[in-house]
Amino acid sequence: MTVYISGQLDQIDVHGEMTQSGNSTDTTINTVNVWEPVLNFSAGSLDNMTFASNALTILFDGDYDVSWACNASIAATNKVAEFGVSVNDAIQDNLTTQRKFATADIGAIAGVGVLSLSAGDVVKFETRNITDDTDILIANATLTVHRI
């Protein structure tokens, strides 16, 4: 069977990825349970979005696949940290993950979800220490946003 499609495909590829090099950076946690943006990203791939060292700005309305990953550690034992994505500084519950660090080990953490975003929305990868104000060491972080 042959299927013919007529008309014009008018899909604009909208993709942004922030990557952080292997050089680890501390996310300074000054207050317990307060979300702090992960800093020091460099633009890995950018198409129809704008970039800052800690955020992607959306230029087109639509539904987006959002994923993040990082290696993290806390310089103490039995600490609980949470990682997630914010839109306009509001944490998105469907894109958060908690991890308990039994020792000062480095753990790989990741999350994925779908968000409806509008032009001008600012997307950030953030973390918070739920146990106390010990800083969180983040390495090799990525945040990817792709319109679907």
DSSP file (Angstrom, degrees, kcal/mol; ACC not computed):
  #  RESIDUE AA STRUCTURE BP1 BP2  ACC     N-H-->O    O-->H-N    N-H-->O    O-->H-N    TCO  KAPPA ALPHA  PHI   PSI    X-CA   Y-CA   Z-CA
    1    1 A M              0   0    0      0, 0.0     2,-0.4     0, 0.0     0, 0.0   0.000 360.0 360.0 360.0 137.0    0.0    0.0    0.0
    2    2 A T        -     0   0    0      2,-0.0     2,-0.5     0, 0.0     0, 0.0  -0.914 360.0-159.6-109.4 133.1    1.3    3.5   -0.9
    3    3 A V        -     0   0    0     -2,-0.4     2,-0.4     2,-0.0     0, 0.0  -0.954   4.5-159.1-114.3 129.4    0.4    6.5    1.2
    4    4 A Y        -     0   0    0     -2,-0.5     2,-0.5     2,-0.0    -2,-0.0  -0.899   1.4-162.6-108.7 135.2    0.7   10.0   -0.2
    5    5 A I        -     0   0    0     -2,-0.4     2,-0.3     2,-0.1    -2,-0.0  -0.971   9.5-169.5-117.1 124.1    0.9   13.0    2.0
    6    6 A S        +     0   0    0     -2,-0.5     2,-0.2     2,-0.1    -2,-0.0  -0.739  43.2  46.1-109.9 162.5    0.2   16.4    0.5
    7    7 A G  S    S-     0   0    0     -2,-0.3     2,-0.4     2,-0.1    -2,-0.1  -0.532  87.5 -60.5 103.5-172.3    0.8   19.8    1.9
    8    8 A Q        -     0   0    0     -2,-0.2     2,-0.6     2,-0.0    -2,-0.1  -0.926  34.6-132.8-117.9 133.9    3.7   21.4    3.7
    9    9 A L        -     0   0    0     -2,-0.4    -2,-0.1     1,-0.1     0, 0.0  -0.755  22.3-175.9 -82.1 123.6    5.3   20.3    6.9
   10   10 A D        +     0   0    0     -2,-0.6     2,-0.5     2,-0.1    -1,-0.1  -0.265  26.7 142.5-118.0  44.6    5.7   23.4    9.0
   11   11 A Q        -     0   0    0      2,-0.0     2,-0.6     3,-0.0    -2,-0.1  -0.765  36.3-155.2 -91.5 124.1    7.6   22.0   12.0
   12   12 A I        -     0   0    0     -2,-0.5     2,-0.5     2,-0.0   135,-0.1  -0.869  20.4-126.6 -96.2 125.4   10.3   24.2   13.5
   13   13 A D        -     0   0    0     -2,-0.6     2,-0.5   133,-0.0   135,-0.1  -0.604  30.0-175.9 -72.5 121.5   12.9   22.2   15.4
   14   14 A V        +     0   0    0     -2,-0.5   133,-2.6   133,-0.2     2,-0.4  -0.957  17.2 148.1-124.2 111.9   13.1   23.7   18.8
   15   15 A H  E     +AB  47 146A   0     32,-1.8    32,-3.0    -2,-0.5     2,-0.4  -0.999  18.1 177.8-147.3 136.8   15.8   22.1   21.0
   16   16 A G  E     -AB  46 145A   0    129,-2.7   129,-3.0    -2,-0.4     2,-0.4  -0.997   1.9-177.9-140.4 140.2   18.1   23.4   23.7
   17   17 A E  E     -AB  45 144A   0     28,-2.9    27,-2.1    -2,-0.4    28,-1.6  -0.982   9.1-162.2-139.2 127.1   20.7   21.5   25.8
   18   18 A M  E     -AB  43 143A   0    125,-2.8   125,-2.1    -2,-0.4     2,-0.4  -0.918  15.9-172.3-104.0 132.2   22.8   22.9   28.6
   19   19 A T  E     -AB  42 142A   0     23,-2.4    23,-3.3    -2,-0.5     2,-0.4  -0.942  13.7-152.3-125.6 148.9   25.8   20.9   29.5
   20   20 A Q        -     0   0    0    121,-2.2    21,-0.1    -2,-0.4    20,-0.1  -0.967  24.2-122.3-118.8 134.4   28.3   21.2   32.4
   21   21 A S        -     0   0    0     -2,-0.4   119,-1.3    19,-0.4   120,-0.3  -0.040  36.2 -91.9 -68.0 175.8   31.8   20.0   32.0
   22   22 A G  S    S+     0   0    0    117,-0.2     2,-0.7   118,-0.1    -1,-0.1   0.631  97.6 105.4 -64.9 -13.8   33.5   17.4   34.2
   23   23 A N  S    S-     0   0    0    116,-0.1   117,-0.1     1,-0.1    -2,-0.1  -0.591  73.5-134.5 -72.1 114.8   34.7   20.2   36.4
   24   24 A S        -     0   0    0     -2,-0.7     2,-0.4   115,-0.1   115,-0.2  -0.310  20.1-164.7 -71.8 150.8   32.5   20.0   39.5
   25   25 A T  E     -C  138   0A   0    113,-2.4   113,-2.4    14,-0.1     2,-0.3  -0.998  19.8-121.3-134.8 140.3   30.9   23.1   41.0
   26   26 A D  E     -C  137   0A   0     -2,-0.4     2,-0.7   111,-0.2   111,-0.2  -0.610  14.4-142.9 -76.5 135.4   29.3   23.5   44.4
   27   27 A T  E     -C  136   0A   0    109,-3.5   109,-1.8    -2,-0.3     2,-0.5  -0.915  27.6-129.9 -93.5 115.3   25.7   24.6   44.5
   28   28 A T        -     0   0    0     -2,-0.7     2,-0.7   107,-0.2   106,-0.1  -0.527  21.7-165.5 -74.8 119.6   25.7   26.9   47.5
   29   29 A I        +     0   0    0     -2,-0.5     3,-0.1   104,-0.3     6,-0.1  -0.911  16.4 167.9-106.7 108.2   22.9   25.9   49.9
   30   30 A N        +     0   0    0     -2,-0.7     2,-0.4     1,-0.2    -1,-0.1   0.699  67.7  31.1 -93.4 -21.2   22.4   28.7   52.4
   31   31 A T  S >  S-     0   0    0      3,-0.2     3,-1.2   101,-0.1    98,-0.3  -1.000  87.3-108.3-140.6 136.5   19.0   27.6   53.8
   32   32 A V  T 3  S+     0   0    0     -2,-0.4    98,-0.2     1,-0.2   101,-0.1  -0.347 101.3  13.2 -61.9 141.1   17.6   24.1   54.2
   33   33 A N  T 3  S+     0   0    0     96,-2.5     2,-0.5    99,-0.3    -1,-0.2   0.696  93.1 126.0  66.2  23.1   14.7   23.3   51.8
   34   34 A V    <   -     0   0    0     -3,-1.2    95,-0.3    95,-0.3    -1,-0.2  -0.959  60.9-124.4-113.0 125.9   15.3   26.2   49.5
   35   35 A W        -     0   0    0     -2,-0.5    93,-0.2    93,-0.1    48,-0.1  -0.446  27.5-170.3 -69.6 136.3   15.8   25.5   45.8
   36   36 A E  E     -F  127   0B   0     91,-2.9    91,-2.4    -2,-0.2     2,-0.1  -0.993  23.6-116.0-127.9 134.6   19.0   26.8   44.3
   37   37 A P  E     -F  126   0B   0      0, 0.0     2,-0.4     0, 0.0    89,-0.3  -0.417  26.3-120.2 -68.8 142.5   19.8   26.9   40.5
   38   38 A V        -     0   0    0     87,-2.8    87,-0.3    16,-0.2     3,-0.2  -0.722  41.0-160.4 -79.6 130.2   22.7   24.8   39.3
   39   39 A L        +     0   0    0     -2,-0.4    15,-0.1     1,-0.2   -14,-0.1  -0.376  51.8  54.9-106.9 180.0   25.2   27.2   37.7
   40   40 A N        +     0   0    0      1,-0.2   -19,-0.4    -2,-0.1     2,-0.2   0.822  62.2 155.6  66.3  39.3   28.1   27.2   35.3
   41   41 A F        -     0   0    0     12,-2.4     2,-0.4    -3,-0.2   -21,-0.2  -0.574  30.1-150.8 -83.5 156.8   26.5   25.5   32.3
   42   42 A S  E     -A   19   0A   0    -23,-3.3   -23,-2.4    -2,-0.2     2,-0.3  -0.978  34.0 -97.3-122.5 144.8   27.9   26.0   28.8
   43   43 A A  E     +A   18   0A   0     -2,-0.4   -25,-0.2   -25,-0.2     3,-0.1  -0.434  40.8 178.4 -65.0 118.8   25.5   25.8   25.8
   44   44 A G  E     -     0   0A   0    -27,-2.1     2,-0.3     1,-0.4   -26,-0.2   0.891  70.0  -6.8 -86.1 -44.3   25.8   22.3   24.4
   45   45 A S  E     -A   17   0A   0    -28,-1.6   -28,-2.9     2,-0.0     2,-0.4  -0.962  67.5-178.4-155.0 133.3   23.3   22.6   21.6
   46   46 A L  E     +A   16   0A   0     -2,-0.3     2,-0.4   -30,-0.2   -30,-0.2  -0.970  10.5 165.0-145.7 123.4   20.8   25.4   20.9
   47   47 A D  E    S-A   15   0A   0    -32,-3.0   -32,-1.8    -2,-0.4     3,-0.1  -0.911  79.2 -17.5-140.7 110.5   18.2   25.8   18.2
   48   48 A N  S    S+     0   0    0     -2,-0.4    11,-0.7     1,-0.3     2,-0.3   0.818 113.6  94.1  63.3  34.2   15.5   28.5   18.6
   49   49 A M  E     -G   58   0B   0    -34,-0.2     2,-0.3     9,-0.1    -1,-0.3  -0.950  68.8-127.1-139.7 162.1   16.1   29.0   22.3
   50   50 A T  E     -G   57   0B   0      7,-1.8     7,-2.6    -2,-0.3     2,-0.4  -0.808  24.2-146.9-110.5 159.9   18.2   31.5   24.2
   51   51 A F  E     +G   56   0B   0     -2,-0.3     2,-0.3     5,-0.2     5,-0.2  -0.952  19.2 176.2-133.2 139.4   20.8   30.5   26.8
   52   52 A A  E >   -G   55   0B   0      3,-2.7     3,-0.8    -2,-0.4   -11,-0.0  -0.826  53.2 -93.0-126.6 173.4   22.2   31.8   30.1
   53   53 A S  T 3  S+     0   0    0     -2,-0.3   -12,-2.4     1,-0.3     3,-0.1   0.650 125.0  21.0 -65.9 -12.1   24.7   30.0   32.4
   54   54 A N  T 3  S+     0   0    0      1,-0.2    71,-0.4   -14,-0.1     2,-0.3   0.292 122.1  43.8-135.2  11.2   21.8   28.6   34.4
   55   55 A A  E <   -G   52   0B   0     -3,-0.8    -3,-2.7    69,-0.1     2,-0.4  -1.000  54.1-141.8-158.5 152.9   18.7   28.7   32.2
   56   56 A L  E     -GH  51 123B   0     67,-2.3    67,-3.1    -2,-0.3     2,-0.5  -0.961  21.7-147.5-111.9 136.3   17.1   28.1   28.8
   57   57 A T  E     -GH  50 122B   0     -7,-2.6    -7,-1.8    -2,-0.4     2,-0.2  -0.923  15.3-132.9-107.0 126.6   14.5   30.6   27.6
   58   58 A I  E     -G   49   0B   0     63,-2.8    62,-3.6    -2,-0.5    -9,-0.1  -0.543  20.1-176.0 -79.1 137.3   11.7   29.2   25.4
   59   59 A L        +     0   0    0    -11,-0.7     2,-0.4    60,-0.2    60,-0.2   0.586  66.2  48.3-107.7 -14.8   10.9   31.1   22.2
   60   60 A F  S    S-     0   0    0    -12,-0.2    -1,-0.2    58,-0.2    57,-0.1  -0.987  79.9-118.8-132.0 137.1    7.9   29.0   20.9
   61   61 A D        +     0   0    0     -2,-0.4     2,-0.3    57,-0.1    57,-0.2  -0.363  62.0  93.8 -63.3 148.5    4.7   27.8   22.7
   62   62 A G  E    S-D  117   0A   0     55,-2.5    55,-3.0     2,-0.0     2,-0.4  -0.906  74.6 -58.7 157.2-179.9    4.3   24.0   22.7
   63   63 A D  E     -D  116   0A   0     -2,-0.3    85,-2.7    53,-0.2     2,-0.4  -0.789  51.9-164.1 -91.9 137.2    4.7   20.7   24.5
   64   64 A Y  E     -DE 115 147A   0     51,-3.2    51,-2.5    -2,-0.4     2,-0.6  -0.962  22.6-134.7-129.1 139.0    8.3   19.9   25.4
   65   65 A D  E     -DE 114 146A   0     81,-3.2    81,-2.4    -2,-0.4     2,-0.5  -0.827  31.9-168.1 -84.2 123.3   10.2   16.8   26.5
   66   66 A V  E     +DE 113 145A   0     47,-3.1    47,-2.2    -2,-0.6     2,-0.3  -0.966  11.7 168.5-120.7 128.0   12.4   17.8   29.3
   67   67 A S  E     -DE 112 144A   0     77,-2.6    77,-3.1    -2,-0.5     2,-0.3  -0.978   7.1-178.7-137.3 152.9   15.2   15.7   30.8
   68   68 A W  E     +DE 111 143A   0     43,-2.5    43,-2.3    -2,-0.3     2,-0.3  -0.978   2.6 175.8-145.6 157.0   18.0   16.2   33.1
   69   69 A A  E     +DE 110 142A   0     73,-1.9    73,-2.5    -2,-0.3     2,-0.3  -0.980   7.9 155.9-157.2 153.2   20.9   14.3   34.6
   70   70 A C  E     -D  109   0A   0     39,-2.3    39,-2.7    -2,-0.3     2,-0.4  -0.981  38.6-115.9-165.1 167.3   23.9   14.9   36.8
   71   71 A N  E     +DE 108 139A   0     68,-2.7    68,-2.9    -2,-0.3     2,-0.3  -0.945  43.4 176.2-105.4 137.2   26.4   13.4   39.2
   72   72 A A  E     +DE 107 138A   0     35,-2.4    35,-2.9    -2,-0.4     2,-0.3  -0.975  15.3 176.9-143.1 154.9   26.1   14.8   42.7
   73   73 A S  E     - E   0 137A   0     64,-1.8    64,-3.3    -2,-0.3     2,-0.4  -0.985  17.8-146.3-152.0 157.7   27.5   14.4   46.2
   74   74 A I  E     - E   0 136A   0     31,-0.4     2,-2.4    29,-0.3    62,-0.1  -0.993  26.1-125.9-125.2 134.3   27.2   16.0   49.6
   75   75 A A  S    S+     0   0    0     60,-0.6     2,-0.3    -2,-0.4    29,-0.1  -0.237  87.4  55.9 -79.3  53.4   30.2   16.2   51.9
   76   76 A A  S    S-     0   0    0     -2,-2.4     3,-0.3    27,-0.2     2,-0.3  -0.961  85.1 -97.1-167.0 170.7   28.4   14.5   54.8
   77   77 A T  S    S+     0   0    0     -2,-0.3    25,-0.2     1,-0.2    26,-0.2  -0.704  91.6  13.9-103.9 154.9   26.6   11.3   55.6
   78   78 A N  S    S+     0   0    0     23,-1.1     2,-0.4    -2,-0.3    24,-0.2   0.861  82.7 149.5  54.9  44.0   22.9   10.5   55.6
   79   79 A K  E     -I  101   0B   0     22,-1.5    22,-3.3    -3,-0.3     2,-0.5  -0.844  37.6-144.7-105.8 144.1   21.8   13.7   53.8
   80   80 A V  E     +I  100   0B   0     -2,-0.4    50,-2.6    20,-0.2    51,-1.1  -0.936  20.0 179.8-111.4 126.7   18.8   13.9   51.6
   81   81 A A  E     -IJ  99 129B   0     18,-2.7    18,-2.7    -2,-0.5     2,-0.4  -0.887  13.6-149.9-122.4 155.4   18.9   16.1   48.5
   82   82 A E  E     -IJ  98 128B   0     46,-2.7    46,-2.1    -2,-0.3     2,-0.4  -0.966   8.3-166.0-127.0 144.4   16.3   16.8   45.8
   83   83 A F  E     +IJ  97 127B   0     14,-2.7    14,-2.5    -2,-0.4     2,-0.3  -0.957  23.4 130.8-129.3 144.4   16.8   17.7   42.2
   84   84 A G  E     - J   0 126B   0     42,-2.4    42,-3.2    -2,-0.4     2,-0.4  -0.979  46.9 -88.2-173.5-175.1   14.4   19.0   39.7
   85   85 A V  E     - J   0 125B   0      7,-0.5     7,-2.9    10,-0.4     2,-0.3  -0.916  29.6-159.5-116.9 138.2   13.4   21.5   37.0
   86   86 A S  E     -KJ  91 124B   0     38,-2.4    38,-2.1    -2,-0.4     2,-0.5  -0.882   6.9-155.6-114.4 151.3   11.7   24.9   37.5
   87   87 A V  E >  S-KJ  90 123B   0      3,-2.3     3,-1.5    -2,-0.3    36,-0.2  -0.990  87.4 -13.1-122.6 119.9    9.7   27.0   35.0
   88   88 A N  T 3  S-     0   0    0     34,-2.9    -1,-0.1    -2,-0.5    35,-0.1   0.895 131.2 -55.5  52.6  42.8    9.8   30.7   35.9
   89   89 A D  T 3  S+     0   0    0     33,-0.4     2,-0.6     1,-0.2    -1,-0.3   0.571 113.0 119.9  68.2  14.0   11.2   29.7   39.3
   90   90 A A  E <   -K   87   0B   0     -3,-1.5    -3,-2.3     2,-0.0    -1,-0.2  -0.946  65.8-126.1-108.0 118.9    8.3   27.3   40.1
   91   91 A I  E     -K   86   0B   0     -2,-0.6     2,-0.7    -5,-0.2    -5,-0.3  -0.378  16.2-134.3 -64.9 136.1    9.5   23.8   40.7
   92   92 A Q    >   -     0   0    0     -7,-2.9     3,-2.3     1,-0.2    -7,-0.5  -0.841   9.2-153.9 -95.2 110.9    7.7   21.2   38.5
   93   93 A D  G >  S+     0   0    0     -2,-0.7     3,-1.2     1,-0.3    -1,-0.2   0.806  91.3  60.3 -57.5 -33.6    6.7   18.3   40.7
   94   94 A N  G 3  S+     0   0    0      1,-0.3    -1,-0.3    20,-0.1    18,-0.2   0.536 105.5  50.6 -74.5  -3.1    6.7   15.8   37.9
   95   95 A L  G <  S+     0   0    0     -3,-2.3   -10,-0.4   -10,-0.2     2,-0.3  -0.030  89.2 102.6-122.2  30.7   10.4   16.5   37.2
   96   96 A T    <   -     0   0    0     -3,-1.2     2,-0.3   -12,-0.2   -12,-0.2  -0.879  41.6-177.9-116.2 149.6   11.8   16.1   40.8
   97   97 A T  E     -I   83   0B   0    -14,-2.5   -14,-2.7    -2,-0.3     2,-0.3  -0.995  12.7-148.6-142.8 136.6   13.8   13.3   42.3
   98   98 A Q  E     -I   82   0B   0     -2,-0.3     2,-0.3   -16,-0.2   -16,-0.2  -0.759  12.9-173.6-101.9 152.6   15.1   12.8   45.9
   99   99 A R  E     -I   81   0B   0    -18,-2.7   -18,-2.7    -2,-0.3     2,-0.5  -0.984  16.3-145.7-145.4 135.6   18.2   10.9   46.8
  100  100 A K  E     -I   80   0B   0     -2,-0.3     2,-0.8   -20,-0.2   -20,-0.2  -0.884  13.9-148.4 -98.8 129.0   19.7   10.0   50.2
  101  101 A F  E     -I   79   0B   0    -22,-3.3   -22,-1.5    -2,-0.5   -23,-1.1  -0.860  10.3-171.1 -98.6 108.2   23.5   10.0   50.4
  102  102 A A  S    S+     0   0    0     -2,-0.8     2,-0.2   -25,-0.2   -24,-0.2   0.850  76.3   0.8 -68.8 -34.4   24.6    7.4   52.9
  103  103 A T  S    S-     0   0    0    -26,-0.2     2,-1.0    -3,-0.1   -29,-0.3  -0.714 101.4 -74.6-135.4-171.9   28.1    8.6   52.7
  104  104 A A  S    S+     0   0    0     -2,-0.2   -27,-0.1   -29,-0.1   -29,-0.1  -0.135  84.1 141.0 -81.7  42.0   29.9   11.4   50.8
  105  105 A D        -     0   0    0     -2,-1.0     2,-0.5   -29,-0.1   -31,-0.4  -0.294  56.6-112.6 -81.3 167.8   29.6    9.3   47.7
  106  106 A I        -     0   0    0    -33,-0.1     2,-0.4    -2,-0.1   -33,-0.2  -0.898  36.1-169.8-101.4 127.6   28.9   10.5   44.2
  107  107 A G  E     -D   72   0A   0    -35,-2.9   -35,-2.4    -2,-0.5     2,-0.5  -0.914  21.2-128.1-120.6 146.1   25.6    9.4   42.8
  108  108 A A  E     -D   71   0A   0     -2,-0.4     2,-0.3   -37,-0.2   -37,-0.2  -0.789  31.8-179.4 -90.0 131.1   24.1    9.6   39.3
  109  109 A I  E     +D   70   0A   0    -39,-2.7   -39,-2.3    -2,-0.5     2,-0.3  -0.972   4.1 169.3-132.4 144.2   20.6   11.1   39.3
  110  110 A A  E     -D   69   0A   0     -2,-0.3     2,-0.3   -41,-0.2   -41,-0.2  -0.980   9.6-174.9-151.7 161.3   18.2   11.8   36.4
  111  111 A G  E     -D   68   0A   0    -43,-2.3   -43,-2.5    -2,-0.3     2,-0.3  -0.986   1.3-172.0-155.4 156.5   14.7   12.8   35.6
  112  112 A V  E     +D   67   0A   0     -2,-0.3     2,-0.3   -18,-0.2   -45,-0.2  -0.993  17.4 138.4-150.5 148.4   12.4   13.1   32.5
  113  113 A G  E     -D   66   0A   0    -47,-2.2   -47,-3.1    -2,-0.3     2,-0.4  -0.974  43.5 -98.7-171.8 179.4    8.9   14.5   31.9
  114  114 A V  E     -D   65   0A   0     -2,-0.3     2,-0.4   -49,-0.2   -49,-0.2  -0.957  33.3-176.5-118.5 134.9    6.7   16.5   29.5
  115  115 A L  E     -D   64   0A   0    -51,-2.5   -51,-3.2    -2,-0.4     2,-0.7  -0.976  26.6-132.6-129.4 144.0    5.8   20.2   30.1
  116  116 A S  E     -D   63   0A   0     -2,-0.4     2,-0.3   -53,-0.2   -53,-0.2  -0.878  39.1-175.7 -90.5 117.3    3.6   22.6   28.2
  117  117 A L  E     -D   62   0A   0    -55,-3.0   -55,-2.5    -2,-0.7     2,-0.3  -0.810  15.8-148.2-118.9 155.9    5.7   25.8   27.8
  118  118 A S    >   -     0   0    0     -2,-0.3     3,-2.4   -57,-0.2   -60,-0.2  -0.840  39.1 -81.0-119.3 157.1    5.0   29.2   26.5
  119  119 A A  T 3  S+     0   0    0     -2,-0.3   -60,-0.2     1,-0.3     3,-0.1  -0.332 119.1  27.3 -54.7 132.2    7.3   31.7   24.7
  120  120 A G  T 3  S+     0   0    0    -62,-3.6    -1,-0.3     1,-0.3   -61,-0.1   0.215  84.9 138.8  95.9 -14.0    9.3   33.6   27.3
  121  121 A D    <   -     0   0    0     -3,-2.4   -63,-2.8   -63,-0.1     2,-0.5  -0.382  45.3-142.3 -63.3 142.3    9.3   30.7   29.9
  122  122 A V  E     -H   57   0B   0    -65,-0.2   -34,-2.9    -3,-0.1     2,-0.5  -0.945  12.6-160.8-112.3 122.3   12.6   30.2   31.7
  123  123 A V  E     +HJ  56  87B   0    -67,-3.1   -67,-2.3    -2,-0.5     2,-0.3  -0.886  13.9 175.7-108.4 129.2   13.6   26.6   32.4
  124  124 A K  E     - J   0  86B   0    -38,-2.1   -38,-2.4    -2,-0.5     2,-0.5  -0.935  30.6-130.8-130.8 153.2   16.3   25.9   35.1
  125  125 A F  E     + J   0  85B   0    -71,-0.4   -87,-2.8    -2,-0.3     2,-0.3  -0.922  40.9 176.7 -98.0 126.1   17.8   22.8   36.7
  126  126 A E  E     -FJ  37  84B   0    -42,-3.2   -42,-2.4    -2,-0.5     2,-0.3  -0.842  18.3-165.7-132.5 164.5   17.8   23.2   40.5
  127  127 A T  E     -FJ  36  83B   0    -91,-2.4   -91,-2.9    -2,-0.3     2,-0.3  -0.965   1.4-170.2-143.9 159.6   18.6   21.4   43.7
  128  128 A R  E     - J   0  82B   0    -46,-2.1   -46,-2.7    -2,-0.3     2,-0.6  -0.988  24.0-127.0-149.5 151.2   18.0   21.7   47.4
  129  129 A N  E     - J   0  81B   0    -95,-0.3   -96,-2.5    -2,-0.3   -95,-0.3  -0.886  19.1-172.8 -98.0 118.3   19.3   20.0   50.6
  130  130 A I  S    S+     0   0    0    -50,-2.6   -49,-0.2    -2,-0.6    -1,-0.1   0.754  79.8  50.1 -82.8 -25.4   16.4   18.7   52.6
  131  131 A T  S    S-     0   0    0    -51,-1.1     2,-0.2     1,-0.2    -1,-0.1   0.932 122.6 -40.8 -83.2 -48.5   18.5   17.7   55.6
  132  132 A D  S    S-     0   0    0    -52,-0.2   -99,-0.3     2,-0.2    -1,-0.2  -0.800  71.5 -70.4-159.8-161.7   20.5   20.8   56.4
  133  133 A D  S    S+     0   0    0     -2,-0.2  -104,-0.3  -101,-0.1     2,-0.2   0.097  72.2 138.1 -99.9  24.8   22.5   23.6   54.7
  134  134 A T        -     0   0    0      1,-0.1    -2,-0.2  -106,-0.1    -3,-0.1  -0.517  59.2-111.5 -67.2 132.4   25.4   21.5   53.5
  135  135 A D        -     0   0    0     -2,-0.2   -60,-0.6   -60,-0.1     2,-0.5  -0.252  25.5-130.3 -64.4 153.5   26.4   22.5   49.9
  136  136 A I  E     -CE  27  74A   0   -109,-1.8  -109,-3.5   -62,-0.1     2,-0.6  -0.922  10.2-140.3-110.7 128.9   25.8   20.0   47.1
  137  137 A L  E     -CE  26  73A   0    -64,-3.3   -64,-1.8    -2,-0.5     2,-0.4  -0.798  21.0-168.3 -91.6 120.1   28.6   19.2   44.6
  138  138 A I  E     +CE  25  72A   0   -113,-2.4  -113,-2.4    -2,-0.6     2,-0.3  -0.908   8.7 174.4-111.9 134.3   27.2   18.9   41.1
  139  139 A A  E     + E   0  71A   0    -68,-2.9   -68,-2.7    -2,-0.4  -117,-0.2  -0.985  59.3   5.5-137.6 149.6   29.3   17.5   38.2
  140  140 A N  E    S+     0   0A   0   -119,-1.3     2,-0.2    -2,-0.3    -1,-0.1   0.866  79.9 175.2  50.9  47.4   28.5   16.6   34.5
  141  141 A A  E     -     0   0A   0   -120,-0.3  -121,-2.2   -71,-0.2     2,-0.3  -0.565  11.4-174.9 -85.2 147.5   25.0   18.1   34.6
  142  142 A T  E     -BE  19  69A   0    -73,-2.5   -73,-1.9  -123,-0.2     2,-0.4  -0.994  12.4-170.1-138.1 145.7   22.8   18.3   31.5
  143  143 A L  E     -BE  18  68A   0   -125,-2.1  -125,-2.8    -2,-0.3     2,-0.4  -0.978  12.7-172.4-132.4 120.9   19.4   19.8   30.9
  144  144 A T  E     -BE  17  67A   0    -77,-3.1   -77,-2.6    -2,-0.4     2,-0.4  -0.961   7.4-177.3-121.1 131.2   17.7   19.1   27.6
  145  145 A V  E     +BE  16  66A   0   -129,-3.0  -129,-2.7    -2,-0.4     2,-0.4  -0.993   9.3 171.7-128.1 122.7   14.5   20.7   26.4
  146  146 A H  E     -BE  15  65A   0    -81,-2.4   -81,-3.2    -2,-0.4  -131,-0.2  -0.987  31.1-124.4-139.2 125.9   13.0   19.5   23.0
  147  147 A R  E       E   0  64A   0   -133,-2.6   -83,-0.3    -2,-0.4  -133,-0.2  -0.458 360.0 360.0 -69.5 136.5    9.6   20.4   21.5
  148  148 A I              0   0    0    -85,-2.7   -84,-0.2    -2,-0.2    -1,-0.1   0.378 360.0 360.0-114.8 360.0    7.5   17.4   20.6
